[in-house]
Every structure is written in C-alpha cells, then in structure tokens.
Amino acid sequence: MKLTINGESRNFEKRLTLTALLGELGLGEKPVVVELNREALAPSEFALRELSDGDLLEIITIAAGG
C-alpha cells in the first residue's frame, strides 16, 4: 500500500488503520492533528479509519510552548 505522508511517498506491506500507522511512525502516544485526503479527523476517528492505497495524509504533532 502506498501512502503520501506530509508530501513523502511511503510504502507499507499491509493495510493499516490510522492508529496503526501512527504507531508505526512512532507517533502513537503523541498528540497529533491528522488530515486524510484533505479532511481533518477527530482523534476518536483514528482507530476506525482504514487507510487505502493512494491516500494523502498530513500529520502534525502538537507541542506545548509559551
């Protein structure tokens, strides 16, 4: 399965949910904002969203600052 993540093409051997993808990217425990095919997703949707070949994702980590 080929995904474009933050403008970079990446290949994965199996279909993944968004939660599984975040885990593989090392972002499973971090607060993130995700846009899937130009649609912003709520964190409650991550486990339910199965990704498909050709999906476009933008993933932004949230960092506290002041």
HTML snippet that shows the backbone in 3Dmol.js (N, CA, C, O; Angstrom):
<script src="https://3Dmol.org/build/3Dmol-min.js"></script>
<div id="view" style="width:600px;height:400px;position:relative"></div>
<script>
const pdb = `
ATOM      1  N   MET A   1       0.846  -1.162   0.000  1.00  0.00           N
ATOM      2  CA  MET A   1       0.000   0.000   0.000  1.00  0.00           C
ATOM      3  C   MET A   1       0.899   1.235   0.000  1.00  0.00           C
ATOM      4  O   MET A   1       1.827   1.331   0.804  1.00  0.00           O
ATOM      5  N   LYS A   2       0.628   2.166  -0.890  1.00  0.00           N
ATOM      6  CA  LYS A   2       1.414   3.392  -0.995  1.00  0.00           C
ATOM      7  C   LYS A   2       0.613   4.559  -0.414  1.00  0.00           C
ATOM      8  O   LYS A   2      -0.533   4.798  -0.795  1.00  0.00           O
ATOM      9  N   LEU A   3       1.242   5.277   0.514  1.00  0.00           N
ATOM     10  CA  LEU A   3       0.637   6.455   1.133  1.00  0.00           C
ATOM     11  C   LEU A   3       1.563   7.646   0.925  1.00  0.00           C
ATOM     12  O   LEU A   3       2.781   7.484   0.842  1.00  0.00           O
ATOM     13  N   THR A   4       0.995   8.825   0.843  1.00  0.00           N
ATOM     14  CA  THR A   4       1.795  10.041   0.825  1.00  0.00           C
ATOM     15  C   THR A   4       1.577  10.727   2.164  1.00  0.00           C
ATOM     16  O   THR A   4       0.470  11.152   2.492  1.00  0.00           O
ATOM     17  N   ILE A   5       2.675  10.827   2.940  1.00  0.00           N
ATOM     18  CA  ILE A   5       2.605  11.388   4.286  1.00  0.00           C
ATOM     19  C   ILE A   5       3.457  12.641   4.317  1.00  0.00           C
ATOM     20  O   ILE A   5       4.671  12.585   4.125  1.00  0.00           O
ATOM     21  N   ASN A   6       2.811  13.773   4.562  1.00  0.00           N
ATOM     22  CA  ASN A   6       3.496  15.075   4.591  1.00  0.00           C
ATOM     23  C   ASN A   6       4.344  15.278   3.332  1.00  0.00           C
ATOM     24  O   ASN A   6       5.474  15.762   3.398  1.00  0.00           O
ATOM     25  N   GLY A   7       3.773  14.897   2.187  1.00  0.00           N
ATOM     26  CA  GLY A   7       4.422  15.110   0.901  1.00  0.00           C
ATOM     27  C   GLY A   7       5.426  14.052   0.495  1.00  0.00           C
ATOM     28  O   GLY A   7       6.000  14.142  -0.590  1.00  0.00           O
ATOM     29  N   GLU A   8       5.657  13.044   1.336  1.00  0.00           N
ATOM     30  CA  GLU A   8       6.645  11.991   1.060  1.00  0.00           C
ATOM     31  C   GLU A   8       5.943  10.656   0.827  1.00  0.00           C
ATOM     32  O   GLU A   8       5.125  10.234   1.645  1.00  0.00           O
ATOM     33  N   SER A   9       6.258   9.991  -0.282  1.00  0.00           N
ATOM     34  CA  SER A   9       5.672   8.681  -0.572  1.00  0.00           C
ATOM     35  C   SER A   9       6.293   7.617   0.315  1.00  0.00           C
ATOM     36  O   SER A   9       7.512   7.552   0.475  1.00  0.00           O
ATOM     37  N   ARG A  10       5.436   6.784   0.887  1.00  0.00           N
ATOM     38  CA  ARG A  10       5.892   5.683   1.754  1.00  0.00           C
ATOM     39  C   ARG A  10       5.111   4.434   1.367  1.00  0.00           C
ATOM     40  O   ARG A  10       3.922   4.513   1.058  1.00  0.00           O
ATOM     41  N   ASN A  11       5.773   3.286   1.382  1.00  0.00           N
ATOM     42  CA  ASN A  11       5.128   2.011   1.081  1.00  0.00           C
ATOM     43  C   ASN A  11       4.993   1.185   2.347  1.00  0.00           C
ATOM     44  O   ASN A  11       5.896   1.150   3.183  1.00  0.00           O
ATOM     45  N   PHE A  12       3.850   0.521   2.476  1.00  0.00           N
ATOM     46  CA  PHE A  12       3.574  -0.348   3.612  1.00  0.00           C
ATOM     47  C   PHE A  12       3.085  -1.681   3.066  1.00  0.00           C
ATOM     48  O   PHE A  12       2.370  -1.720   2.065  1.00  0.00           O
ATOM     49  N   GLU A  13       3.465  -2.771   3.718  1.00  0.00           N
ATOM     50  CA  GLU A  13       3.156  -4.109   3.218  1.00  0.00           C
ATOM     51  C   GLU A  13       1.705  -4.509   3.414  1.00  0.00           C
ATOM     52  O   GLU A  13       1.191  -5.355   2.681  1.00  0.00           O
ATOM     53  N   LYS A  14       1.042  -3.915   4.386  1.00  0.00           N
ATOM     54  CA  LYS A  14      -0.339  -4.321   4.667  1.00  0.00           C
ATOM     55  C   LYS A  14      -1.211  -3.095   4.847  1.00  0.00           C
ATOM     56  O   LYS A  14      -0.713  -1.985   5.033  1.00  0.00           O
ATOM     57  N   ARG A  15      -2.515  -3.306   4.790  1.00  0.00           N
ATOM     58  CA  ARG A  15      -3.454  -2.215   5.066  1.00  0.00           C
ATOM     59  C   ARG A  15      -3.405  -1.896   6.550  1.00  0.00           C
ATOM     60  O   ARG A  15      -3.225  -2.780   7.388  1.00  0.00           O
ATOM     61  N   LEU A  16      -3.568  -0.626   6.857  1.00  0.00           N
ATOM     62  CA  LEU A  16      -3.467  -0.169   8.239  1.00  0.00           C
ATOM     63  C   LEU A  16      -4.645   0.725   8.588  1.00  0.00           C
ATOM     64  O   LEU A  16      -5.240   1.369   7.724  1.00  0.00           O
ATOM     65  N   THR A  17      -4.966   0.748   9.879  1.00  0.00           N
ATOM     66  CA  THR A  17      -5.843   1.806  10.372  1.00  0.00           C
ATOM     67  C   THR A  17      -4.954   3.017  10.637  1.00  0.00           C
ATOM     68  O   THR A  17      -3.731   2.890  10.685  1.00  0.00           O
ATOM     69  N   LEU A  18      -5.544   4.155  10.804  1.00  0.00           N
ATOM     70  CA  LEU A  18      -4.768   5.343  11.109  1.00  0.00           C
ATOM     71  C   LEU A  18      -4.024   5.178  12.435  1.00  0.00           C
ATOM     72  O   LEU A  18      -2.879   5.615  12.555  1.00  0.00           O
ATOM     73  N   THR A  19      -4.646   4.565  13.414  1.00  0.00           N
ATOM     74  CA  THR A  19      -3.987   4.319  14.697  1.00  0.00           C
ATOM     75  C   THR A  19      -2.748   3.451  14.518  1.00  0.00           C
ATOM     76  O   THR A  19      -1.703   3.735  15.104  1.00  0.00           O
ATOM     77  N   ALA A  20      -2.853   2.397  13.715  1.00  0.00           N
ATOM     78  CA  ALA A  20      -1.711   1.512  13.469  1.00  0.00           C
ATOM     79  C   ALA A  20      -0.594   2.263  12.740  1.00  0.00           C
ATOM     80  O   ALA A  20       0.583   2.078  13.053  1.00  0.00           O
ATOM     81  N   LEU A  21      -0.951   3.095  11.785  1.00  0.00           N
ATOM     82  CA  LEU A  21       0.056   3.875  11.070  1.00  0.00           C
ATOM     83  C   LEU A  21       0.790   4.807  12.015  1.00  0.00           C
ATOM     84  O   LEU A  21       2.017   4.897  11.968  1.00  0.00           O
ATOM     85  N   LEU A  22       0.056   5.502  12.873  1.00  0.00           N
ATOM     86  CA  LEU A  22       0.696   6.410  13.828  1.00  0.00           C
ATOM     87  C   LEU A  22       1.661   5.645  14.723  1.00  0.00           C
ATOM     88  O   LEU A  22       2.733   6.154  15.048  1.00  0.00           O
ATOM     89  N   GLY A  23       1.299   4.430  15.127  1.00  0.00           N
ATOM     90  CA  GLY A  23       2.189   3.600  15.923  1.00  0.00           C
ATOM     91  C   GLY A  23       3.459   3.247  15.158  1.00  0.00           C
ATOM     92  O   GLY A  23       4.554   3.302  15.716  1.00  0.00           O
ATOM     93  N   GLU A  24       3.320   2.885  13.889  1.00  0.00           N
ATOM     94  CA  GLU A  24       4.493   2.539  13.074  1.00  0.00           C
ATOM     95  C   GLU A  24       5.408   3.740  12.855  1.00  0.00           C
ATOM     96  O   GLU A  24       6.617   3.580  12.693  1.00  0.00           O
ATOM     97  N   LEU A  25       4.835   4.934  12.852  1.00  0.00           N
ATOM     98  CA  LEU A  25       5.622   6.147  12.662  1.00  0.00           C
ATOM     99  C   LEU A  25       6.206   6.678  13.967  1.00  0.00           C
ATOM    100  O   LEU A  25       6.909   7.688  13.965  1.00  0.00           O
ATOM    101  N   GLY A  26       5.917   5.997  15.090  1.00  0.00           N
ATOM    102  CA  GLY A  26       6.421   6.435  16.390  1.00  0.00           C
ATOM    103  C   GLY A  26       5.628   7.584  16.984  1.00  0.00           C
ATOM    104  O   GLY A  26       6.121   8.306  17.850  1.00  0.00           O
ATOM    105  N   LEU A  27       4.401   7.755  16.518  1.00  0.00           N
ATOM    106  CA  LEU A  27       3.565   8.861  16.988  1.00  0.00           C
ATOM    107  C   LEU A  27       2.347   8.383  17.776  1.00  0.00           C
ATOM    108  O   LEU A  27       1.433   9.163  18.042  1.00  0.00           O
ATOM    109  N   GLY A  28       2.334   7.116  18.146  1.00  0.00           N
ATOM    110  CA  GLY A  28       1.163   6.529  18.795  1.00  0.00           C
ATOM    111  C   GLY A  28       0.747   7.190  20.091  1.00  0.00           C
ATOM    112  O   GLY A  28      -0.443   7.257  20.399  1.00  0.00           O
ATOM    113  N   GLU A  29       1.704   7.676  20.849  1.00  0.00           N
ATOM    114  CA  GLU A  29       1.393   8.265  22.155  1.00  0.00           C
ATOM    115  C   GLU A  29       1.445   9.790  22.133  1.00  0.00           C
ATOM    116  O   GLU A  29       1.217  10.425  23.163  1.00  0.00           O
ATOM    117  N   LYS A  30       1.736  10.378  20.998  1.00  0.00           N
ATOM    118  CA  LYS A  30       1.877  11.830  20.913  1.00  0.00           C
ATOM    119  C   LYS A  30       0.581  12.470  20.419  1.00  0.00           C
ATOM    120  O   LYS A  30      -0.135  11.884  19.608  1.00  0.00           O
ATOM    121  N   PRO A  31       0.282  13.672  20.911  1.00  0.00           N
ATOM    122  CA  PRO A  31      -0.894  14.366  20.391  1.00  0.00           C
ATOM    123  C   PRO A  31      -0.610  14.854  18.973  1.00  0.00           C
ATOM    124  O   PRO A  31       0.383  15.536  18.723  1.00  0.00           O
ATOM    125  N   VAL A  32      -1.501  14.491  18.049  1.00  0.00           N
ATOM    126  CA  VAL A  32      -1.322  14.872  16.652  1.00  0.00           C
ATOM    127  C   VAL A  32      -2.635  15.383  16.064  1.00  0.00           C
ATOM    128  O   VAL A  32      -3.724  15.089  16.557  1.00  0.00           O
ATOM    129  N   VAL A  33      -2.490  16.148  15.004  1.00  0.00           N
ATOM    130  CA  VAL A  33      -3.619  16.551  14.167  1.00  0.00           C
ATOM    131  C   VAL A  33      -3.407  15.836  12.842  1.00  0.00           C
ATOM    132  O   VAL A  33      -2.306  15.855  12.292  1.00  0.00           O
ATOM    133  N   VAL A  34      -4.460  15.204  12.327  1.00  0.00           N
ATOM    134  CA  VAL A  34      -4.331  14.447  11.085  1.00  0.00           C
ATOM    135  C   VAL A  34      -5.372  14.912  10.080  1.00  0.00           C
ATOM    136  O   VAL A  34      -6.549  15.085  10.398  1.00  0.00           O
ATOM    137  N   GLU A  35      -4.899  15.105   8.865  1.00  0.00           N
ATOM    138  CA  GLU A  35      -5.774  15.392   7.739  1.00  0.00           C
ATOM    139  C   GLU A  35      -5.621  14.227   6.764  1.00  0.00           C
ATOM    140  O   GLU A  35      -4.509  13.908   6.343  1.00  0.00           O
ATOM    141  N   LEU A  36      -6.725  13.600   6.410  1.00  0.00           N
ATOM    142  CA  LEU A  36      -6.735  12.469   5.489  1.00  0.00           C
ATOM    143  C   LEU A  36      -7.494  12.878   4.241  1.00  0.00           C
ATOM    144  O   LEU A  36      -8.691  13.161   4.296  1.00  0.00           O
ATOM    145  N   ASN A  37      -6.799  12.907   3.123  1.00  0.00           N
ATOM    146  CA  ASN A  37      -7.403  13.320   1.852  1.00  0.00           C
ATOM    147  C   ASN A  37      -8.135  14.657   1.995  1.00  0.00           C
ATOM    148  O   ASN A  37      -9.267  14.826   1.543  1.00  0.00           O
ATOM    149  N   ARG A  38      -7.445  15.595   2.642  1.00  0.00           N
ATOM    150  CA  ARG A  38      -7.916  16.974   2.845  1.00  0.00           C
ATOM    151  C   ARG A  38      -9.108  17.104   3.798  1.00  0.00           C
ATOM    152  O   ARG A  38      -9.803  18.120   3.796  1.00  0.00           O
ATOM    153  N   GLU A  39      -9.336  16.080   4.602  1.00  0.00           N
ATOM    154  CA  GLU A  39     -10.405  16.101   5.612  1.00  0.00           C
ATOM    155  C   GLU A  39      -9.782  15.963   6.993  1.00  0.00           C
ATOM    156  O   GLU A  39      -9.109  14.971   7.275  1.00  0.00           O
ATOM    157  N   ALA A  40     -10.001  16.952   7.858  1.00  0.00           N
ATOM    158  CA  ALA A  40      -9.483  16.891   9.224  1.00  0.00           C
ATOM    159  C   ALA A  40     -10.259  15.830  10.000  1.00  0.00           C
ATOM    160  O   ALA A  40     -11.483  15.740   9.903  1.00  0.00           O
ATOM    161  N   LEU A  41      -9.529  15.035  10.765  1.00  0.00           N
ATOM    162  CA  LEU A  41     -10.147  13.963  11.539  1.00  0.00           C
ATOM    163  C   LEU A  41     -10.039  14.231  13.030  1.00  0.00           C
ATOM    164  O   LEU A  41      -9.045  14.781  13.506  1.00  0.00           O
ATOM    165  N   ALA A  42     -11.065  13.838  13.755  1.00  0.00           N
ATOM    166  CA  ALA A  42     -11.034  13.901  15.211  1.00  0.00           C
ATOM    167  C   ALA A  42     -10.268  12.682  15.716  1.00  0.00           C
ATOM    168  O   ALA A  42     -10.337  11.620  15.097  1.00  0.00           O
ATOM    169  N   PRO A  43      -9.540  12.810  16.825  1.00  0.00           N
ATOM    170  CA  PRO A  43      -8.809  11.659  17.365  1.00  0.00           C
ATOM    171  C   PRO A  43      -9.691  10.427  17.591  1.00  0.00           C
ATOM    172  O   PRO A  43      -9.206   9.299  17.504  1.00  0.00           O
ATOM    173  N   SER A  44     -10.967  10.629  17.876  1.00  0.00           N
ATOM    174  CA  SER A  44     -11.873   9.493  18.086  1.00  0.00           C
ATOM    175  C   SER A  44     -12.083   8.677  16.811  1.00  0.00           C
ATOM    176  O   SER A  44     -12.560   7.545  16.884  1.00  0.00           O
ATOM    177  N   GLU A  45     -11.737   9.230  15.639  1.00  0.00           N
ATOM    178  CA  GLU A  45     -11.899   8.531  14.367  1.00  0.00           C
ATOM    179  C   GLU A  45     -10.677   7.703  13.981  1.00  0.00           C
ATOM    180  O   GLU A  45     -10.776   6.862  13.087  1.00  0.00           O
ATOM    181  N   PHE A  46      -9.534   7.910  14.621  1.00  0.00           N
ATOM    182  CA  PHE A  46      -8.286   7.290  14.189  1.00  0.00           C
ATOM    183  C   PHE A  46      -8.372   5.769  14.136  1.00  0.00           C
ATOM    184  O   PHE A  46      -7.918   5.167  13.163  1.00  0.00           O
ATOM    185  N   ALA A  47      -8.938   5.137  15.153  1.00  0.00           N
ATOM    186  CA  ALA A  47      -8.988   3.674  15.202  1.00  0.00           C
ATOM    187  C   ALA A  47      -9.954   3.098  14.169  1.00  0.00           C
ATOM    188  O   ALA A  47      -9.811   1.949  13.752  1.00  0.00           O
ATOM    189  N   LEU A  48     -10.923   3.890  13.763  1.00  0.00           N
ATOM    190  CA  LEU A  48     -11.946   3.411  12.837  1.00  0.00           C
ATOM    191  C   LEU A  48     -11.565   3.589  11.371  1.00  0.00           C
ATOM    192  O   LEU A  48     -12.125   2.916  10.505  1.00  0.00           O
ATOM    193  N   ARG A  49     -10.628   4.478  11.082  1.00  0.00           N
ATOM    194  CA  ARG A  49     -10.278   4.811   9.701  1.00  0.00           C
ATOM    195  C   ARG A  49      -9.253   3.849   9.137  1.00  0.00           C
ATOM    196  O   ARG A  49      -8.096   3.851   9.556  1.00  0.00           O
ATOM    197  N   GLU A  50      -9.678   3.015   8.175  1.00  0.00           N
ATOM    198  CA  GLU A  50      -8.743   2.170   7.459  1.00  0.00           C
ATOM    199  C   GLU A  50      -8.204   2.968   6.287  1.00  0.00           C
ATOM    200  O   GLU A  50      -8.955   3.627   5.568  1.00  0.00           O
ATOM    201  N   LEU A  51      -6.905   2.901   6.104  1.00  0.00           N
ATOM    202  CA  LEU A  51      -6.268   3.638   5.032  1.00  0.00           C
ATOM    203  C   LEU A  51      -6.292   2.814   3.758  1.00  0.00           C
ATOM    204  O   LEU A  51      -6.315   1.584   3.802  1.00  0.00           O
ATOM    205  N   SER A  52      -6.288   3.504   2.615  1.00  0.00           N
ATOM    206  CA  SER A  52      -6.329   2.854   1.313  1.00  0.00           C
ATOM    207  C   SER A  52      -5.138   3.284   0.483  1.00  0.00           C
ATOM    208  O   SER A  52      -4.560   4.347   0.711  1.00  0.00           O
ATOM    209  N   ASP A  53      -4.777   2.460  -0.476  1.00  0.00           N
ATOM    210  CA  ASP A  53      -3.693   2.774  -1.384  1.00  0.00           C
ATOM    211  C   ASP A  53      -3.940   4.135  -2.024  1.00  0.00           C
ATOM    212  O   ASP A  53      -5.030   4.406  -2.527  1.00  0.00           O
ATOM    213  N   GLY A  54      -2.919   4.988  -2.000  1.00  0.00           N
ATOM    214  CA  GLY A  54      -3.019   6.301  -2.624  1.00  0.00           C
ATOM    215  C   GLY A  54      -3.512   7.415  -1.711  1.00  0.00           C
ATOM    216  O   GLY A  54      -3.605   8.564  -2.145  1.00  0.00           O
ATOM    217  N   ASP A  55      -3.832   7.102  -0.452  1.00  0.00           N
ATOM    218  CA  ASP A  55      -4.300   8.143   0.467  1.00  0.00           C
ATOM    219  C   ASP A  55      -3.223   9.198   0.703  1.00  0.00           C
ATOM    220  O   ASP A  55      -2.027   8.907   0.702  1.00  0.00           O
ATOM    221  N   LEU A  56      -3.684  10.431   0.906  1.00  0.00           N
ATOM    222  CA  LEU A  56      -2.811  11.566   1.219  1.00  0.00           C
ATOM    223  C   LEU A  56      -3.037  11.952   2.671  1.00  0.00           C
ATOM    224  O   LEU A  56      -4.170  12.194   3.086  1.00  0.00           O
ATOM    225  N   LEU A  57      -1.956  12.011   3.447  1.00  0.00           N
ATOM    226  CA  LEU A  57      -2.057  12.372   4.857  1.00  0.00           C
ATOM    227  C   LEU A  57      -1.137  13.528   5.184  1.00  0.00           C
ATOM    228  O   LEU A  57      -0.016  13.615   4.682  1.00  0.00           O
ATOM    229  N   GLU A  58      -1.622  14.400   6.023  1.00  0.00           N
ATOM    230  CA  GLU A  58      -0.804  15.442   6.647  1.00  0.00           C
ATOM    231  C   GLU A  58      -0.904  15.183   8.136  1.00  0.00           C
ATOM    232  O   GLU A  58      -2.004  15.147   8.688  1.00  0.00           O
ATOM    233  N   ILE A  59       0.226  15.002   8.790  1.00  0.00           N
ATOM    234  CA  ILE A  59       0.258  14.707  10.223  1.00  0.00           C
ATOM    235  C   ILE A  59       1.129  15.770  10.904  1.00  0.00           C
ATOM    236  O   ILE A  59       2.290  15.972  10.547  1.00  0.00           O
ATOM    237  N   ILE A  60       0.542  16.427  11.876  1.00  0.00           N
ATOM    238  CA  ILE A  60       1.244  17.488  12.607  1.00  0.00           C
ATOM    239  C   ILE A  60       1.233  17.129  14.084  1.00  0.00           C
ATOM    240  O   ILE A  60       0.179  16.847  14.653  1.00  0.00           O
ATOM    241  N   THR A  61       2.412  17.140  14.706  1.00  0.00           N
ATOM    242  CA  THR A  61       2.482  16.894  16.143  1.00  0.00           C
ATOM    243  C   THR A  61       2.202  18.196  16.878  1.00  0.00           C
ATOM    244  O   THR A  61       2.568  19.275  16.414  1.00  0.00           O
ATOM    245  N   ILE A  62       1.557  18.083  18.013  1.00  0.00           N
ATOM    246  CA  ILE A  62       1.214  19.239  18.819  1.00  0.00           C
ATOM    247  C   ILE A  62       2.235  19.351  19.937  1.00  0.00           C
ATOM    248  O   ILE A  62       2.488  18.386  20.659  1.00  0.00           O
ATOM    249  N   ALA A  63       2.818  20.527  20.076  1.00  0.00           N
ATOM    250  CA  ALA A  63       3.807  20.756  21.131  1.00  0.00           C
ATOM    251  C   ALA A  63       3.373  21.957  21.963  1.00  0.00           C
ATOM    252  O   ALA A  63       2.950  22.979  21.424  1.00  0.00           O
ATOM    253  N   ALA A  64       3.482  21.823  23.269  1.00  0.00           N
ATOM    254  CA  ALA A  64       3.158  22.928  24.157  1.00  0.00           C
ATOM    255  C   ALA A  64       4.318  23.914  24.147  1.00  0.00           C
ATOM    256  O   ALA A  64       5.478  23.530  24.000  1.00  0.00           O
ATOM    257  N   GLY A  65       3.994  25.146  24.302  1.00  0.00           N
ATOM    258  CA  GLY A  65       5.046  26.161  24.325  1.00  0.00           C
ATOM    259  C   GLY A  65       4.529  27.430  24.966  1.00  0.00           C
ATOM    260  O   GLY A  65       3.360  27.532  25.339  1.00  0.00           O
ATOM    261  N   GLY A  66       5.385  28.349  25.080  1.00  0.00           N
ATOM    262  CA  GLY A  66       4.924  29.565  25.708  1.00  0.00           C
ATOM    263  C   GLY A  66       5.787  30.734  25.349  1.00  0.00           C
ATOM    264  O   GLY A  66       5.533  31.850  25.801  1.00  0.00           O
TER     265      GLY A  66
END
`;
const viewer = $3Dmol.createViewer("view");
viewer.addModel(pdb, "pdb");
viewer.setStyle({}, {cartoon: {color: "spectrum"}});
viewer.zoomTo();
viewer.render();
</script>
